[in-house]
Amino acid sequence: MTATRAGRREWTGLAVLALTSLLVSIDVFVMLLALPHLAADLGASSTQQLWITDIYGFVLAGFLVTMGTLGDRIGRRRLLLIGAAAFGLASVAAAYSTSPGMLIAARALLGLAGATLAPSTLALISNMFTDARQRGLAIGVWLACFMGGAALGPIAGGALLEHFWWGSAFLLGVPAMVLLLILGPVLLPEYRAPSAGRIDLVSVALSLAAILPVVYGLKEIAKHGWQPAALASLALGLAMGILFARRQGRLAHPLLDLRLFTRRAFSTALAGMMAATLLMGALMLFLTQHLQLVEGLSPLAAGLWMLPAVAANGVSFLLSPLLARRVRPAYLIGYGLAVSVTGLLVITQVDAVSGPLTLAAGWILINLGAGPLVTLSTDLVVGSVPPEKAGSAAALNETSGELGFSLGIAILGSLGAALYRGALALPDSLTPAVETASRDTLATALAAAEQVGGETGAALVTTAREAFTTSLNVVALVAALALAAMATLIARLLRHIPPTQPTPTEELTQATH
C-alpha cells in the first residue's frame, strides 16, 4: 500500500473540518439549556418539549447509514457541502421559529443535515490522510474538537442566554457552515466510489424501518420503563433489520456491504465503540444530575466542573495515535480502559455530602482512559476498509455511537431508577401524591419536598439525595465490571494488530472526481 503524505492544504482542510465539528457540537448541546426559555416563549407542551429535544437524534440515527453510503456514490465533498448548507438554513429556521411545530420541523431538518456531516467528514479525512500515522493523528484532532464542543455547549449556552434570546443558541453553527461552504471546495478533495451503483430505495426504507423503531423503543424505555409498547417497537425494528440484512445479501450494489463485518478489526472496533458509549456515555447524565440536584450547582457551574475531564479527553485523543506508533492498539486500549475503570471505582466512593471534587476526579480518569479506544477504534473502522467503503464505515461508526448511547440510557437509566426507588426511605406522614412524586425521580422528589417544607421536607431532600447517590455508586460499579471484561476481550481480539507503521510513500494518484 502506497500513499502520499499530507501537506499544508490537507492540514488546513482538517482545521476547517475540526472547527466545524466543534461549533456544531456546541450548537447541539446548547439546546438543552435553551429548552426552558423557548418552551415558555412558544407555549410548548410537555410532549412538544420532548419532541423538540429528541427529534434531532432520532432523525440523525435513522439516516446515518443512508447518508454515509450516498456520499460514496455522489461524492463525499458534495454531500458534505449540501449538508452544511441545509444545516445552516435549518439553524436559522429553528432560531426564528414562531411555534412548537415549526421548531420541531426545523430540528428534524437539522438531524437530517447532521447525518451528512460526520460520515462525510470521517470519510474525507481517510481520503486526505492516506498515511496511517497521519490519519490516526488527524482523527484524534477531529474527535478532540467534537467532544470538546459537547462540554463547552452548556457554558456557551449559559453565556448566550444571559444576554440574548433563546434563538441565539441555534445560530452558533451558522458561521461554521458558511466557512465550510467557502473553504470546502478549495481545501477538501472530492471522492466518489467507482462503479458504486444506484441507491436502492427499498433498502433505504428498510434501514429506516429498522433503526427508527429501535431508537424510539430505547428512548421510551429510558423515560417510562420496559412497557409493552416500547418492547413492541424494539421487536419491530429488529424484524425490519433482519429483512434489511437479507436484502443486502441479494443485491449487487447493497446500501450496506455486510461483508465489512467479517473483518475482525472492523467488527471488534465497532462493537467496542458501542459498548464504551453504552457504559461511559450514559453515565454522564448521572453525573450532571448529581452536580446540579445533589451538589446544588447551577448548570454553568456544573459545566465548569466537567471542563477538566474534557481537557483530559482532548489530551488523550491527541496522544493515543502517537503512542500507537510504539504500542500495539490492543494493549493501549486495554491500558486506557483500566484507567477508566479506576475512574468508575472512584465514583463508587462519592457520597451526598462529599462535594464535587471526588466526582470530578473520577470523571477525569474515565475520560483520560477512553481516548485510546475512541481514537484508535475510529481509525480501525475507517482505515480497515477499502477507500470506496469509507463513507459506509464512517456511518456505521457514528450509528454504533448513537445506538450505544440510547441503549445505555435505557439499561443504566432503568437500573439507576430501580436502585433509587429501592434505596429511598421516605419520611412518615407524606401524602400519596408526594410519595408517588418522590419515587419517580430525584428532580420530582426535590420539587415535592419544596412544597412540603419544614423538617419533613428537609428530611425528604436528604433521603432523596442519598438514594440517588447510592444508585450512582452501584451503576458506576456495574459499568466498571463490564468495562473491565470488555477491555480483556478487546485486547484478546486485536492483539494481532501491530503498532501503526508509516505507509510507504511514493507518488500515488488518488481517485478524485
C-alpha positions, 0 to 999 in steps of 0.5 A: 500500500502506497500513499502520499503524505499530507501537506499544508492544504490537507492540514488546513482542510482538517482545521476547517473540518475540526472547527466545524465539528466543534461549533456544531457540537456546541450548537447541539448541546446548547439546546438543552439549556435553551429548552426552558426559555423557548418552551415558555416563549412558544407555549410548548407542551410537555410532549412538544418539549420532548419532541423538540429535544429528541427529534434531532437524534432520532432523525440523525440515527435513522439516516446515518447509514443512508447518508454515509453510503450516498456520499460514496456514490455522489461524492463525499465533498458534495454531500458534505457541502449540501449538508452544511448548507441545509444545516445552516438554513435549518439553524436559522429556521429553528432560531426564528421559529414562531411555534412548537411545530415549526421548531420541531420541523426545523430540528428534524431538518437539522438531524437530517443535515447532521447525518451528512456531516460526520460520515462525510467528514470521517470519510474525507479525512481517510481520503486526505490522510492516506498515511496511517500515522497521519490519519490516526493523528488527524482523527484524534484532532477531529474527535478532540474538537467534537467532544470538546464542543459537547462540554463547552455547549452548556457554558456557551449556552449559559453565556448566550442566554444571559444576554440574548434570546433563546434563538441565539443558541441555534445560530452558533453553527451558522458561521461554521457552515458558511466557512465550510461552504467557502473553504470546502471546495478549495481545501477538501478533495472530492471522492466518489466510489467507482462503479458504486451503483444506484441507491436502492430505495427499498433498502433505504426504507428498510434501514429506516424501518429498522433503526427508527423503531429501535431508537424510539423503543430505547428512548421510551424505555429510558423515560417510562420503563420496559412497557409493552409498547416500547418492547413492541417497537424494539421487536419491530425494528429488529424484524425490519433489520433482519429483512434489511440484512437479507436484502443486502445479501441479494443485491449487487450494489447493497446500501450496506456491504455486510461483508465489512463485518467479517473483518475482525478489526472492523467488527471488534472496533465497532462493537467496542465503540458501542459498548464504551458509549453504552457504559461511559456515555450514559453515565454522564447524565448521572453525573450532571444530575448529581452536580446540579440536584445533589451538589446544588450547582447551577448548570454553568457551574456544573459545566465548569466542573466537567471542563477538566475531564474534557481537557483530559479527553482532548489530551488523550485523543491527541496522544493515543495515535502517537503512542500507537506508533510504539504500542500495539492498539490492543494493549493501549486500549486495554491500558486506557480502559483500566484507567477508566475503570479506576475512574468508575471505582472512584465514583463508587466512593462519592457520597451526598455530602462529599462535594464535587471534587471526588466526582470530578476526579473520577470523571477525569480518569474515565475520560483520560482512559477512553481516548485510546479506544475512541481514537484508535477504534475510529481509525480501525473502522475507517482505515480497515476498509477499502477507500470506496467503503469509507463513507459506509464505515464512517456511518456505521461508526457514528450509528454504533455511537448513537445506538450505544448511547440510547441503549445505555440510557435505557439499561443504566437509566432503568437500573439507576431508577430501580436502585433509587426507588429501592434505596429511598426511605421516605419520611412518615406522614407524606401524602400519596401524591408526594410519595408517588412524586418522590419515587419517580425521580430525584428532580420530582422528589426535590420539587415535592419536598419544596412544597412540603417544607419544614423538617419533613421536607428537609428530611425528604431532600436528604433521603432523596439525595442519598438514594440517588447517590447510592444508585450512582455508586452501584451503576458506576460499579456495574459499568466498571465490571463490564468495562473491565471484561470488555477491555480483556476481550478487546485486547484478546481480539486485536492483539494481532494488530501491530503498532501503526507503521508509516505507509510507504510513500511514493507518488500515488494518484488518488481517485478524485472526481 
